[in-house]
Amino acid sequence: MMLQPTNTRVAYIVRSWPRLSQTFIVNEVLALEHRGVQLDVFSLVRSGETVVQPQVADVQAPITYLDEPVRRARTHLSAFAAAPGRYLSALSLCLRRPSLAAGYGSCSALECLTHAVRVATSINEMSDADRPTHIHAHFAHDPALVGMLVAMLTDLPFSFTGHARDLYQIPARSLAARAAAATTLVTCCEANVTFIRETLPDSDRIPVEVIHHGVDLDRFSPATSKDDGGVPALVSVGRLVEKKGLDHLLRALAGIDAPFSLRIYGDGPLEDELVQLRDGLGLAGRVDFMGARDSDEVVAALIGADAFVLTPTTTEDGDRDGIPNVLVEAMACGLPVVTTTAGGITELVDHDVNGLLCDPEDVDAISRAIGAVIADAELRRRLGAAGRRTVEADYDVKTAAARLETIYSSGSRTSIEMGVTR
């Protein structure tokens, strides 16, 4: 049952909408809406994906795509007319510091300003009753820069969520500028907090909140019964990219003599390379690449599986996961997980308590761990039950939404003038 609308309304800025690999964002939106928080979603681009999560249809928020053609001069003139001083401050910042958009990202500083101008214009055209009271951006690269500029243009408080690559692969000065302008920097794990504290000057003055990506505990729940007599069925979910370490997983599986099957859900640029590796290792009869599937199919796959495997690593350029949401979803379904210590995973998985941990890229250790859960049904039950308890205690999407609502409704504001925090 949805609660009555609150006085909190958020301009919610994302990189692309809807994104299959970012189910946690859709879940967050739905949980916030359930609490009565009103949202206006602004997406820098359309995702362009053909597979869409079914729960996207339940989102009530209007979606505005900022990549639609506009008359830029007219849009900028409108923003200048609405608040000349604020517009000139934002423009000056982007001209003086184009490096704010350096590193991971696809927009220049001036392109981010154009996006921000469109958001600000939309806000200014709203009635007082419908006007957002807060700006929140997901991801520290382009969306957070857009959010920061919208705050400059509208004088609204601003916060953002930093996840993984978006935190690690933008310049420290750029991240510092976004953080200094924000009421709160939200992130999903303590490993990210450590990175922020070690990377940013005066980081002790930056309010950082760890809010885990929650899951719907009713939707992701253990199977009512499971037959332990068949060939153990393994599942993995993730984009087919380097940081997921799927090449190490395949090599680990090649060392297991016991019967098993593995279905890998997800797509990505390494698909052809991974299929060739699978075939070269003689795993074609046991490992299937399922491609991109919606969350209904993923939930069904998790509920029907015996164990979940995911072997992330840190790439040479520093890209890594925080706490992969698929691990939380698998544990919510009562599955034992075999994974690695990369990123923030050790904050979720306690070795031999609610899962098995291996060093990233340690193929032999990964092989032994998977072999252990394949061979021992009682181990699977013990780890799976503990994993479900962990998620119930710390990863409920309703709890996460309540904490976010507190941030959005706090009413505090950082004053920004010429890009300098006052």
C-alpha angles and dihedrals in degrees: 000000000000116000123234114279113271129213089255114102121172132200097217115201122197135171096236136354131245102009119181094211092050100063088139089069093053090046090050092050092050093047092050091048089050087058090053097256110147116222138193110196118210114189120194090211140358113261093231090210120142096207112072128185109251093228090064086081089064094059111111098190119106112247121219118191112211095197092070113114114269137169097257097195092053092046093050092046089052091052091047091051092050095052115358097181095047093046093051091048091053093045092048091051092052093047094047096042111033087154088076084086096045124121124020110018141073106234130078119230091258091049088052088051090054090052090048092050090054092051092046091048090052090050093048091052092056123096118253089255092054099037116118117249096201142025121220127180129195113220128024099242123064098347094052092048089051090048092050091051092047087054090053091050098045105027090233123141115260136204134168142196119231116200122171128300090022089061099040101042105050120081115272091238091055092050090046091054092053093045093048090054095048130089087213138006107211122199137170104234145025091243088067091049090054090051092049093048092048095044108041126069114237088010091157087072093055114093105228122183125192109215115169119224101254129214132214101259092198094054096041103050136138122273113263090232137003133198110226093186101082134072107299110256116216126193133195127182128192147096114291095246134126099261092060090068095218092152089062090047092054092049090049092051091051088065095057116096097184120095117266141141128218130197117193115201119200142059135233147136095294096058098107092044092050093047089053090049091049092051092045090053092052094247099121092109094050107034122060127186105215099186126217113340133172123253094260089063092043092052090050091049092050094048091050096046131092098213142001125228129193124159110187124179139184114258125223091257091054100258113150143145126263106207106329108231091217089066090056091048092050092049090048086058090055095251124148109238130213111197145134138264093249120132115341098333095115088065088064104030122055110195114253090355105077100352145348121270129202134178112264113268092010094134096180093051092047090050092051092048094050090045090054095054091043092054101042121058092180091055088052092052094047096048093041094052091049091048091054090052090051092054093045090054101045114009108055110137090217091060091048091051092051091054092048091050089056090055093047095048098042092101093214117138137196113218113223124194121174089343095300121118114236 
